Amino acid sequence: MPLLRAIFMRLISTAITLFGVAVIVFVVIRVVPGNPIAMMLPPGATEADIARLETQYGFDKSIFEQFIIWIGGVIQGDFGTSISLRQPVSTLVLNRLPATLELSIVALTIAVLMGGAMALFGTRFRDTKAEGAIDVSAGMALSIPDFLWGLVLILLFGVLWPIFHISGRISPSLNIDFTTNFFLFEAFARLRFDVIGDLIGHMFMPALALAIPLAAIIAQLLKQSLKETMHLDYVTLARTKGYAEGRVITHEALPNAILPTLTLVGVQFTFLIGGTVIIERLFSYEGLGNMAIDAVINRDLPLIQGIVILFALIFTLVNLAVDMLYTVLNPRLRHA
């Protein structure tokens, strides 16, 4: 019952958060100078043409009336029509979302593998020069933002050694007739190794650029947690039983040290999704972040609102899932 009550309260909190985000975004983007309707019309458009489009998109009403109409549509799954693309916002957003989610999941996987390996290596060779090298490497990785890593990767593996693709999501020459836009996941399900190789070739550099700073954060926190855990009694007992140091770290210390890192990974994953905006633009990756920049440039208010609400929903749901998972995995919280 306490766990169900906690889940219910978090769901209520999530709903309130999303409503607050909707209000703030709706108001802020409407007080910014500029008329999005004017961008849709040719230079010789008359005042009657402008008034007709303003009525069509509801801009002739007060902000309060516009918000009530918009939020009523959102509750029913209707986010309006894109001003620049003339298509339903929900369709546009859902078509681009799979690409961003796949990129984020691949980046998170790389970050966890890199950061975990660095932390385990640093713990195994603690108080040596190898640990110092790990700390320096993590500091350097964290001090450089992801878009600069992207530029470095483009220069190295796109220009000097052209191993990977530097733009796009998939080669136009490939014939794909997938039923969803989750190309990578569906390619694995269909065993389309040609598509998998092409997708990875396009996705690897942007995913690695996103993963490097996150891997440094994971390495630092997990290594610190492991070093603290290595002094506990049960770890000392494992050593007295003759277990190898590597086994002591992975089988005894790691399961308890990983809980704080789990929370960090969940929180950082939401920032990683937000970071895809710049990276997708840099690599011309056909995801939601790239579309968000186009929406801002074109002052496409309905599309901006839809993208922001979707990002906010993903952030809150990921944080909720991490909190619940942490509660389930931590016996002290589960039985509190």
C-alpha positions as CSV (number, residue, x, y, z in Angstrom):
1,M,0.0,0.0,0.0
2,P,2.7,2.6,0.8
3,L,4.3,1.9,-2.6
4,L,1.0,2.3,-4.4
5,R,0.3,5.5,-2.5
6,A,3.7,6.8,-3.5
7,I,3.1,6.0,-7.2
8,F,-0.3,7.7,-7.0
9,M,1.1,10.8,-5.5
10,R,3.9,10.9,-8.1
11,L,1.4,10.6,-10.9
12,I,-0.6,13.5,-9.4
13,S,2.7,15.5,-9.2
14,T,3.5,14.6,-12.8
15,A,0.1,15.9,-14.0
16,I,0.5,19.2,-12.1
17,T,4.1,19.6,-13.5
18,L,2.9,19.0,-17.1
19,F,0.1,21.5,-16.7
20,G,2.5,24.1,-15.4
21,V,4.9,23.5,-18.3
22,A,1.9,23.8,-20.7
23,V,0.9,27.2,-19.2
24,I,4.4,28.6,-19.2
25,V,5.3,27.5,-22.7
26,F,1.9,28.7,-24.1
27,V,2.3,32.2,-22.6
28,V,6.0,32.7,-23.2
29,I,6.0,31.9,-26.9
30,R,3.1,34.2,-27.5
31,V,4.6,37.2,-25.9
32,V,7.8,36.9,-28.1
33,P,7.8,39.6,-30.8
34,G,6.9,38.6,-34.3
35,N,3.9,37.3,-36.2
36,P,4.0,33.7,-37.2
37,I,1.1,34.1,-39.6
38,A,3.1,36.7,-41.6
39,M,5.7,34.0,-42.4
40,M,3.0,31.9,-44.2
41,L,1.9,34.6,-46.6
42,P,3.5,35.9,-49.8
43,P,4.8,39.5,-49.8
44,G,1.6,40.8,-51.5
45,A,-0.8,39.4,-48.9
46,T,-3.6,41.7,-47.8
47,E,-4.9,42.4,-44.3
48,A,-7.9,40.2,-45.2
49,D,-5.6,37.3,-45.9
50,I,-3.8,37.8,-42.5
51,A,-7.1,38.1,-40.7
52,R,-8.4,34.9,-42.3
53,L,-5.4,32.9,-41.2
54,E,-5.5,34.4,-37.7
55,T,-9.1,33.3,-37.4
56,Q,-8.2,29.8,-38.8
57,Y,-5.4,29.3,-36.2
58,G,-7.3,31.1,-33.4
59,F,-4.9,34.0,-33.0
60,D,-7.8,36.5,-33.1
61,K,-8.8,35.4,-29.6
62,S,-7.4,36.3,-26.3
63,I,-4.5,34.3,-24.8
64,F,-6.8,32.8,-22.2
65,E,-9.3,31.7,-24.8
66,Q,-6.5,30.3,-27.0
67,F,-5.2,28.3,-24.1
68,I,-8.5,26.8,-23.1
69,I,-9.1,25.7,-26.7
70,W,-5.6,24.3,-27.1
71,I,-5.5,22.4,-23.7
72,G,-9.0,21.0,-24.5
73,G,-7.5,19.6,-27.8
74,V,-4.4,18.3,-26.0
75,I,-6.5,16.3,-23.6
76,Q,-8.1,14.6,-26.6
77,G,-4.8,14.1,-28.3
78,D,-5.1,17.0,-30.8
79,F,-2.1,19.4,-30.6
80,G,-3.3,21.5,-33.5
81,T,-1.9,22.0,-37.0
82,S,1.7,23.0,-37.8
83,I,1.8,26.5,-39.3
84,S,4.9,25.9,-41.4
85,L,4.3,22.2,-42.5
86,R,0.4,22.3,-42.6
87,Q,0.2,18.9,-41.0
88,P,-1.2,17.7,-37.6
89,V,1.4,18.3,-34.9
90,S,0.8,14.9,-33.3
91,T,1.6,13.1,-36.5
92,L,4.8,15.1,-37.1
93,V,6.0,14.7,-33.5
94,L,5.2,10.9,-33.3
95,N,7.0,10.4,-36.7
96,R,10.2,12.0,-35.5
97,L,10.1,10.7,-31.9
98,P,11.4,7.1,-32.6
99,A,14.6,8.5,-34.2
100,T,15.4,10.6,-31.1
101,L,14.5,7.8,-28.7
102,E,16.7,5.3,-30.6
103,L,19.6,7.8,-30.6
104,S,19.2,8.5,-26.9
105,I,19.0,4.8,-26.0
106,V,22.1,4.0,-28.0
107,A,24.0,6.9,-26.5
108,L,22.9,5.8,-23.0
109,T,24.1,2.3,-23.7
110,I,27.5,3.5,-24.8
111,A,27.7,5.8,-21.8
112,V,26.9,3.1,-19.3
113,L,29.4,0.6,-20.9
114,M,32.2,3.2,-21.1
115,G,31.5,4.7,-17.7
116,G,31.1,1.4,-16.0
117,A,34.3,0.0,-17.5
118,M,36.2,3.1,-16.4
119,A,34.8,2.9,-12.9
120,L,35.6,-0.8,-12.5
121,F,39.1,-0.4,-13.9
122,G,39.8,2.6,-11.7
123,T,38.5,0.6,-8.6
124,R,40.6,-2.4,-9.5
125,F,43.7,-0.4,-9.8
126,R,42.9,2.2,-7.1
127,D,45.7,4.3,-5.6
128,T,47.8,3.8,-8.6
129,K,48.7,5.8,-11.7
130,A,46.0,3.9,-13.6
131,E,43.3,5.4,-11.4
132,G,44.9,8.9,-11.9
133,A,44.7,8.4,-15.6
134,I,41.0,7.4,-15.3
135,D,40.3,10.5,-13.3
136,V,42.1,12.8,-15.8
137,S,40.3,11.2,-18.7
138,A,36.9,11.6,-17.0
139,G,37.7,15.2,-16.2
140,M,38.6,15.9,-19.8
141,A,35.6,14.2,-21.2
142,L,33.3,16.1,-18.9
143,S,34.9,19.5,-19.6
144,I,34.1,19.4,-23.3
145,P,30.4,19.8,-24.3
146,D,28.8,17.2,-26.5
147,F,28.6,19.4,-29.6
148,L,32.3,20.0,-29.5
149,W,32.8,16.2,-29.2
150,G,30.6,16.0,-32.3
151,L,32.8,18.3,-34.3
152,V,35.9,16.4,-33.2
153,L,34.3,13.1,-34.3
154,I,33.2,14.5,-37.6
155,L,36.8,15.7,-38.3
156,L,38.3,12.4,-37.2
157,F,35.9,9.8,-38.6
158,G,34.0,11.7,-41.2
159,V,36.9,13.7,-42.9
160,L,40.3,12.3,-42.0
161,W,39.2,8.7,-41.8
162,P,35.7,8.5,-43.4
163,I,34.5,5.5,-41.6
164,F,31.0,6.7,-40.5
165,H,28.3,8.8,-42.1
166,I,28.3,12.4,-41.0
167,S,24.7,13.3,-41.8
168,G,21.2,11.8,-42.0
169,R,19.6,8.8,-40.3
170,I,19.6,6.2,-43.1
171,S,20.9,6.1,-46.7
172,P,18.2,6.9,-49.3
173,S,19.3,4.0,-51.5
174,L,18.2,1.4,-48.9
175,N,14.8,-0.1,-49.5
176,I,12.9,-0.3,-46.2
177,D,9.2,-1.0,-45.8
178,F,9.0,-1.0,-42.0
179,T,5.7,-0.7,-40.3
180,T,7.1,1.7,-37.6
181,N,9.6,4.5,-37.4
182,F,11.7,2.6,-34.9
183,F,14.0,1.5,-37.7
184,L,16.8,0.1,-35.6
185,F,14.6,-2.0,-33.3
186,E,12.5,-3.3,-36.2
187,A,15.6,-4.0,-38.3
188,F,16.8,-6.2,-35.4
189,A,13.4,-7.9,-35.2
190,R,13.5,-8.6,-39.0
191,L,17.2,-9.5,-39.0
192,R,17.8,-6.9,-41.7
193,F,21.6,-6.7,-41.0
194,D,22.1,-4.4,-44.0
195,V,19.8,-1.8,-42.5
196,I,21.3,-2.3,-39.0
197,G,24.8,-1.6,-40.3
198,D,23.6,1.5,-42.2
199,L,21.7,2.8,-39.2
200,I,24.7,2.3,-36.9
201,G,26.9,4.0,-39.4
202,H,24.7,7.1,-39.3
203,M,24.0,6.9,-35.5
204,F,27.4,6.0,-34.0
205,M,29.0,9.5,-34.1
206,P,26.1,11.5,-32.7
207,A,25.4,8.8,-30.1
208,L,29.1,8.8,-29.0
209,A,29.2,12.6,-28.8
210,L,26.2,12.5,-26.5
211,A,27.6,9.5,-24.5
212,I,31.2,10.8,-23.7
213,P,30.2,13.5,-21.1
214,L,27.6,11.2,-19.5
215,A,30.1,8.3,-19.4
216,A,32.5,10.6,-17.4
217,I,29.8,11.4,-14.9
218,I,28.9,7.7,-14.5
219,A,32.6,6.8,-14.1
220,Q,33.2,9.4,-11.4
221,L,30.1,8.6,-9.3
222,L,30.3,4.8,-9.6
223,K,34.0,4.7,-8.8
224,Q,33.5,6.8,-5.7
225,S,30.6,4.5,-4.6
226,L,32.7,1.4,-5.2
227,K,35.6,2.8,-3.2
228,E,33.4,3.5,-0.3
229,T,31.8,0.1,-0.5
230,M,35.2,-1.7,-0.7
231,H,35.8,-0.9,3.0
232,L,32.5,-2.5,4.3
233,D,32.5,-5.6,6.4
234,Y,30.9,-8.0,3.9
235,V,33.5,-7.0,1.2
236,T,36.3,-7.7,3.7
237,L,34.7,-11.1,4.5
238,A,34.6,-12.0,0.8
239,R,38.4,-11.3,0.7
240,T,39.0,-13.5,3.6
241,K,37.2,-16.3,1.8
242,G,39.9,-16.1,-0.9
243,Y,37.8,-14.5,-3.7
244,A,39.8,-12.7,-6.4
245,E,39.8,-8.9,-6.3
246,G,37.9,-8.7,-9.5
247,R,35.2,-11.0,-8.2
248,V,35.0,-9.1,-5.0
249,I,34.4,-5.8,-7.0
250,T,31.8,-7.2,-9.5
251,H,29.9,-9.6,-7.2
252,E,30.1,-8.0,-3.8
253,A,30.7,-4.3,-4.1
254,L,29.1,-3.4,-7.4
255,P,25.4,-4.5,-6.6
256,N,25.3,-2.1,-3.6
257,A,27.3,0.7,-5.1
258,I,25.2,0.8,-8.3
259,L,22.0,2.2,-6.7
260,P,23.2,5.9,-6.5
261,T,24.5,5.6,-10.1
262,L,21.1,4.2,-11.2
263,T,19.4,7.4,-10.0
264,L,22.0,9.6,-11.7
265,V,21.6,7.7,-15.0
266,G,17.9,8.2,-14.9
267,V,18.2,11.9,-14.3
268,Q,21.0,12.4,-16.8
269,F,19.1,10.4,-19.4
270,T,16.5,13.2,-19.5
271,F,19.2,15.8,-20.0
272,L,20.7,13.5,-22.7
273,I,17.4,13.6,-24.6
274,G,17.4,17.3,-24.4
275,G,20.9,17.4,-25.6
276,T,19.9,15.7,-28.9
277,V,18.6,19.0,-30.1
278,I,22.0,20.4,-30.9
279,I,23.6,17.1,-31.9
280,E,20.8,16.2,-34.3
281,R,21.2,19.6,-36.0
282,L,25.0,19.1,-36.2
283,F,24.6,15.7,-37.9
284,S,21.4,16.6,-39.8
285,Y,19.8,13.7,-38.0
286,E,16.1,13.4,-38.7
287,G,14.9,13.4,-35.1
288,L,12.6,15.5,-32.9
289,G,15.4,17.8,-31.8
290,N,16.2,18.9,-35.4
291,M,12.5,19.5,-36.0
292,A,12.4,21.6,-32.8
293,I,15.0,24.0,-34.2
294,D,13.1,24.4,-37.4
295,A,9.9,25.1,-35.5
296,V,11.7,27.8,-33.5
297,I,13.2,29.4,-36.7
298,N,9.8,29.4,-38.4
299,R,7.9,30.5,-35.2
300,D,5.6,27.5,-35.6
301,L,3.8,27.9,-32.3
302,P,1.6,24.7,-32.4
303,L,4.7,22.6,-33.3
304,I,6.8,24.2,-30.6
305,Q,4.1,23.6,-28.0
306,G,3.7,20.0,-29.0
307,I,7.4,19.2,-28.9
308,V,8.0,20.9,-25.6
309,I,5.0,19.1,-24.0
310,L,6.3,15.8,-25.3
311,F,9.8,16.4,-24.0
312,A,8.3,17.4,-20.6
313,L,6.2,14.2,-20.6
314,I,9.3,12.1,-21.3
315,F,11.3,13.8,-18.6
316,T,8.7,13.3,-15.9
317,L,7.9,9.7,-16.9
318,V,11.6,8.8,-16.9
319,N,12.1,10.4,-13.5
320,L,9.0,8.6,-12.2
321,A,10.3,5.3,-13.5
322,V,13.7,5.8,-11.9
323,D,12.2,6.7,-8.5
324,M,10.0,3.7,-8.5
325,L,12.8,1.4,-9.6
326,Y,15.1,2.8,-6.9
327,T,12.4,2.2,-4.3
328,V,11.9,-1.4,-5.5
329,L,15.7,-2.2,-5.5
330,N,16.4,-0.5,-2.2
331,P,15.1,-2.7,0.6
332,R,15.3,0.2,3.2
333,L,12.9,2.3,1.1
334,R,10.7,-0.7,0.1
335,H,10.0,-1.7,3.6
336,A,9.8,1.8,5.1
